[in-house]
Amino acid sequence: MTTDQPDAARLHAQMRQRDGVATVQQARDAGYSSKAITAKVRRGEWERPAHGVLRATDHPVTSRSRIRVAMLSIGPEATLVGRSAAYWWQMTDVAPAEVEIAVPQGSQPRPRPGVTVTRRAVPARDRVTVDGLVVTKKAATVLTAVAALGLLAGAKLMDRVLQKGIVALDTLQETHDRGRRRYGAVLCATLLALAAGGARSEAERLAHSLLRDADIVGWLADHRVVLPRHGPAVLDLAFLDRRIVVEIDGWAYHRDLRAFLHDAERQNALVLAGWIVIRTNWHELKEHSERFVRTVRDALVERAHS
């Protein structure tokens, strides 16, 4: 593109860096008159995807450009929240179908297709500018996204961001404590308790309940053994006569490198001692319980035949 405007090159560079999107005001600030803007739209160089917003047609339409268009169309009072903010922070790889935006009470933005607007004040301490857009800070983003995702998907998100060190557990807890009346606060409290160490104990209770409901008997919980070349070990759930052990994990957040190496060493010792090792975790037990039960049953049948 070639223009006579003194700041056109800067505007074009900014649009390339920001998903091919700019506001009409930014174009005017760069020296484009309303007539010049209209001419570029007519030539197909720009398009108007929303009120007050321009998009360069040589830039692909992406989830990021869709979010940016929605935010710029509402203006500086908008805050990107929930799953959309989680995507903007790169906590997730998939953007939600609806762009989730919060505006202050009393704001009356016009309805926009593909945009969900919530009227609630986001405290200044929970807002930050990221790549040109105002979004909730990481901890507030996780909590709001969790509330929208629900128990299972929300647990996966919280587990992932904690494991990757994107946000600290104490920061999540502190942010939650400041907003206990927010939507989804009860769910967030449940997941924070799991993250603090309750996931493994709940996973054990779930495993026990699932086996009892499936009429699978003959197992012992927390059985102590001495493994050759390893030493004492406590087996989470063991079928002694079939030499089958079920190792139960909580969330990935609690499995650091040291724990991983120790568990691998112990599992190798169990296999060398003739045990079948089945691994499960909180997520599988909550989301795919039938798969867990089927795996245990198949292992029992296999050992009975052998």
C-alpha positions as CSV (number, residue, x, y, z in Angstrom):
1,M,0.0,0.0,0.0
2,T,1.2,3.5,-0.8
3,T,-0.2,6.7,0.6
4,D,0.7,10.3,1.0
5,Q,-0.1,10.5,4.7
6,P,2.9,11.3,6.8
7,D,2.0,8.7,9.5
8,A,0.5,6.0,7.1
9,A,3.6,3.7,7.4
10,R,3.3,3.8,11.1
11,L,-0.4,3.0,11.0
12,H,0.2,0.1,8.6
13,A,3.0,-1.3,10.7
14,Q,0.7,-1.1,13.8
15,M,-2.1,-2.9,12.0
16,R,0.3,-5.7,10.9
17,Q,1.4,-6.1,14.5
18,R,-2.1,-6.0,15.9
19,D,-4.0,-8.5,13.8
20,G,-4.7,-6.2,10.9
21,V,-7.0,-4.1,12.9
22,A,-7.2,-0.4,13.9
23,T,-9.9,2.1,14.8
24,V,-11.2,4.8,12.5
25,Q,-9.8,7.3,15.0
26,Q,-6.4,5.9,14.7
27,A,-6.6,6.2,10.9
28,R,-7.7,9.8,11.2
29,D,-4.8,10.4,13.6
30,A,-2.5,9.1,11.0
31,G,-3.7,11.7,8.5
32,Y,-6.5,9.9,6.7
33,S,-9.6,11.9,6.0
34,S,-13.1,10.3,6.1
35,K,-13.0,10.5,2.3
36,A,-9.6,8.7,2.1
37,I,-10.8,6.0,4.5
38,T,-14.0,5.5,2.4
39,A,-11.8,5.3,-0.7
40,K,-9.6,2.5,0.7
41,V,-12.7,0.6,1.8
42,R,-14.1,0.9,-1.7
43,R,-10.8,-0.3,-3.2
44,G,-11.0,-3.4,-1.0
45,E,-7.9,-2.5,1.0
46,W,-9.8,-2.0,4.2
47,E,-13.1,-3.2,5.5
48,R,-15.4,-2.1,8.3
49,P,-16.0,-5.2,10.4
50,A,-17.7,-3.2,13.2
51,H,-18.7,0.4,14.1
52,G,-15.5,2.5,14.3
53,V,-13.2,-0.3,13.4
54,L,-11.1,-1.0,10.3
55,R,-9.4,-4.3,9.2
56,A,-6.8,-4.7,6.5
57,T,-8.1,-7.2,4.0
58,D,-4.7,-8.6,3.3
59,H,-4.6,-9.9,6.9
60,P,-6.4,-13.2,7.6
61,V,-9.4,-13.2,9.9
62,T,-8.3,-15.0,13.1
63,S,-9.6,-15.5,16.6
64,R,-7.3,-12.7,17.7
65,S,-8.5,-10.3,15.1
66,R,-12.1,-11.2,16.0
67,I,-11.5,-10.4,19.6
68,R,-9.7,-7.2,18.8
69,V,-12.5,-6.0,16.6
70,A,-15.0,-6.6,19.3
71,M,-13.0,-4.9,21.9
72,L,-12.2,-1.8,19.8
73,S,-15.8,-1.5,18.7
74,I,-16.9,-1.0,22.3
75,G,-14.2,1.3,23.3
76,P,-11.9,2.0,26.2
77,E,-14.5,1.0,28.8
78,A,-14.4,-2.6,27.7
79,T,-12.5,-5.3,29.5
80,L,-11.8,-8.7,28.0
81,V,-12.9,-11.4,30.5
82,G,-13.4,-15.1,31.0
83,R,-12.5,-17.6,28.4
84,S,-11.7,-14.9,25.9
85,A,-9.2,-13.4,28.3
86,A,-7.7,-16.8,28.9
87,Y,-7.2,-17.2,25.2
88,W,-5.6,-13.7,25.0
89,W,-3.2,-14.7,27.8
90,Q,-2.5,-17.9,25.8
91,M,-3.7,-20.1,28.7
92,T,-5.9,-22.0,26.1
93,D,-5.4,-22.7,22.4
94,V,-9.0,-22.4,21.4
95,A,-11.0,-19.1,21.6
96,P,-14.7,-19.3,22.6
97,A,-17.3,-18.7,19.9
98,E,-18.5,-15.6,21.7
99,V,-16.1,-12.8,22.7
100,E,-16.7,-12.2,26.4
101,I,-16.5,-8.5,27.4
102,A,-17.3,-6.7,30.7
103,V,-18.4,-3.0,30.7
104,P,-19.2,-0.8,33.7
105,Q,-22.7,-0.7,35.1
106,G,-24.7,1.9,33.2
107,S,-22.9,1.3,29.9
108,Q,-25.2,0.6,27.0
109,P,-23.2,-0.8,24.1
110,R,-25.2,-1.8,21.1
111,P,-25.6,-5.6,20.6
112,R,-23.0,-7.2,18.4
113,P,-23.1,-10.6,16.8
114,G,-20.6,-13.0,18.4
115,V,-20.1,-10.8,21.5
116,T,-21.4,-11.4,25.0
117,V,-21.4,-8.2,27.1
118,T,-21.6,-8.4,30.9
119,R,-22.4,-5.3,32.9
120,R,-20.1,-5.4,35.9
121,A,-17.3,-3.3,37.2
122,V,-13.9,-4.9,37.0
123,P,-11.6,-3.4,39.7
124,A,-8.7,-1.4,38.4
125,R,-6.3,-3.7,40.3
126,D,-7.7,-6.7,38.3
127,R,-7.1,-5.0,34.9
128,V,-4.0,-4.8,32.7
129,T,-3.2,-3.9,29.1
130,V,-1.9,-6.8,27.0
131,D,-1.0,-6.2,23.4
132,G,-3.2,-3.2,23.1
133,L,-6.3,-4.6,24.8
134,V,-7.5,-4.2,28.4
135,V,-8.0,-7.7,30.0
136,T,-8.4,-9.1,33.4
137,K,-5.1,-10.0,35.1
138,K,-4.1,-13.6,35.1
139,A,-5.7,-14.7,38.4
140,A,-9.0,-12.9,37.8
141,T,-9.0,-14.4,34.3
142,V,-8.6,-18.0,35.5
143,L,-11.4,-17.6,38.1
144,T,-13.8,-16.1,35.7
145,A,-13.0,-18.6,33.0
146,V,-13.4,-21.5,35.5
147,A,-16.9,-20.2,36.4
148,A,-17.8,-20.2,32.7
149,L,-16.3,-23.6,31.9
150,G,-17.8,-25.6,34.8
151,L,-16.3,-28.3,37.0
152,L,-14.4,-30.6,34.6
153,A,-13.2,-28.1,32.0
154,G,-12.5,-25.5,34.7
155,A,-10.4,-28.0,36.7
156,K,-8.3,-28.8,33.6
157,L,-7.7,-25.1,33.0
158,M,-6.8,-24.4,36.6
159,D,-4.6,-27.5,36.8
160,R,-2.8,-26.4,33.5
161,V,-2.0,-22.9,34.5
162,L,-0.8,-23.9,38.0
163,Q,1.4,-26.7,36.5
164,K,2.9,-24.3,33.9
165,G,3.5,-21.6,36.6
166,I,1.3,-19.1,34.7
167,V,-0.2,-18.0,38.0
168,A,0.5,-19.0,41.6
169,L,-2.0,-20.8,43.8
170,D,-1.8,-18.2,46.6
171,T,-2.5,-15.4,44.0
172,L,-5.6,-17.3,42.9
173,Q,-6.7,-17.7,46.5
174,E,-6.1,-14.1,47.3
175,T,-8.1,-12.9,44.2
176,H,-10.9,-15.4,45.0
177,D,-11.1,-14.1,48.6
178,R,-11.6,-10.5,47.3
179,G,-14.6,-11.6,45.2
180,R,-16.5,-14.3,47.1
181,R,-19.8,-12.9,45.8
182,R,-18.9,-13.2,42.1
183,Y,-20.6,-15.6,39.8
184,G,-19.1,-19.1,40.1
185,A,-17.4,-18.4,43.5
186,V,-18.6,-21.7,45.0
187,L,-17.1,-23.6,42.1
188,C,-13.9,-21.7,42.3
189,A,-13.7,-22.4,46.0
190,T,-14.1,-26.2,45.3
191,L,-11.4,-26.2,42.7
192,L,-9.0,-24.1,44.8
193,A,-9.4,-26.7,47.6
194,L,-8.6,-29.5,45.2
195,A,-5.6,-27.6,43.9
196,A,-4.4,-27.1,47.5
197,G,-4.0,-30.8,47.9
198,G,-7.5,-32.3,48.0
199,A,-7.5,-33.6,44.4
200,R,-5.6,-36.8,45.3
201,S,-7.7,-37.7,48.3
202,E,-10.9,-37.1,46.4
203,A,-9.5,-39.2,43.5
204,E,-8.9,-42.1,45.9
205,R,-12.4,-41.8,47.3
206,L,-13.8,-41.8,43.7
207,A,-11.8,-44.9,42.8
208,H,-13.0,-46.8,45.8
209,S,-16.6,-45.8,45.1
210,L,-16.5,-46.7,41.4
211,L,-15.0,-50.2,42.2
212,R,-17.6,-50.8,44.8
213,D,-20.5,-49.7,42.5
214,A,-19.1,-52.0,39.8
215,D,-19.0,-55.0,42.3
216,I,-15.3,-55.3,41.9
217,V,-14.0,-56.6,45.2
218,G,-10.8,-58.1,46.7
219,W,-8.7,-55.0,46.8
220,L,-6.9,-53.3,49.7
221,A,-6.2,-49.5,50.0
222,D,-2.9,-48.1,51.2
223,H,-1.2,-51.6,51.4
224,R,2.4,-51.6,52.4
225,V,5.0,-53.8,50.6
226,V,8.7,-54.0,50.4
227,L,9.9,-54.0,46.8
228,P,13.3,-55.5,45.7
229,R,15.8,-52.9,44.8
230,H,13.4,-50.1,45.9
231,G,12.4,-50.7,49.5
232,P,9.2,-49.9,51.4
233,A,6.2,-48.7,49.3
234,V,2.6,-47.9,50.0
235,L,0.3,-49.1,47.2
236,D,-2.7,-46.9,46.6
237,L,-5.1,-49.8,45.7
238,A,-3.9,-53.4,45.4
239,F,-5.3,-56.7,44.4
240,L,-2.8,-58.9,46.1
241,D,-3.9,-62.3,44.7
242,R,-3.7,-61.0,41.1
243,R,-0.7,-58.7,41.7
244,I,-2.5,-55.7,40.2
245,V,-1.9,-52.2,41.6
246,V,-3.8,-49.0,40.9
247,E,-1.7,-45.9,41.3
248,I,-3.9,-42.8,41.9
249,D,-2.8,-39.3,41.1
250,G,-4.5,-36.0,41.8
251,W,-3.8,-33.1,39.5
252,A,-0.7,-32.7,37.3
253,Y,0.1,-29.5,39.4
254,H,1.4,-31.7,42.2
255,R,3.7,-33.8,40.0
256,D,7.0,-32.0,39.9
257,L,10.1,-33.5,38.4
258,R,11.2,-35.1,41.6
259,A,7.8,-36.8,42.2
260,F,7.8,-38.0,38.5
261,L,11.2,-39.6,38.8
262,H,10.4,-41.2,42.1
263,D,7.1,-42.6,40.7
264,A,8.8,-43.9,37.6
265,E,11.4,-45.7,39.8
266,R,8.7,-47.2,41.9
267,Q,6.6,-48.3,39.0
268,N,9.6,-50.0,37.4
269,A,10.3,-51.9,40.7
270,L,6.6,-53.0,40.7
271,V,6.8,-54.3,37.2
272,L,10.0,-56.2,37.8
273,A,8.3,-57.7,40.9
274,G,5.5,-59.1,38.7
275,W,2.8,-56.4,39.2
276,I,0.5,-55.0,36.6
277,V,0.4,-51.2,37.2
278,I,-2.7,-49.2,36.3
279,R,-2.4,-45.4,36.6
280,T,-5.4,-43.1,37.0
281,N,-6.0,-39.6,38.1
282,W,-8.7,-37.2,39.2
283,H,-9.6,-36.0,35.7
284,E,-10.1,-39.6,34.4
285,L,-12.1,-40.6,37.4
286,K,-14.4,-37.6,37.0
287,E,-14.7,-37.6,33.3
288,H,-14.2,-41.1,32.1
289,S,-15.0,-43.3,35.1
290,E,-16.3,-46.1,32.9
291,R,-12.9,-46.3,31.2
292,F,-11.2,-46.7,34.5
293,V,-13.6,-49.5,35.6
294,R,-13.2,-51.3,32.3
295,T,-9.4,-51.2,32.5
296,V,-9.4,-52.7,36.0
297,R,-11.8,-55.4,35.1
298,D,-9.8,-56.3,32.0
299,A,-6.7,-56.5,34.0
300,L,-8.4,-58.8,36.5
301,V,-9.7,-61.1,33.7
302,E,-6.2,-61.2,32.1
303,R,-4.5,-62.2,35.3
304,A,-7.2,-64.8,36.0
305,H,-6.6,-66.4,32.6
306,S,-2.8,-66.3,33.0
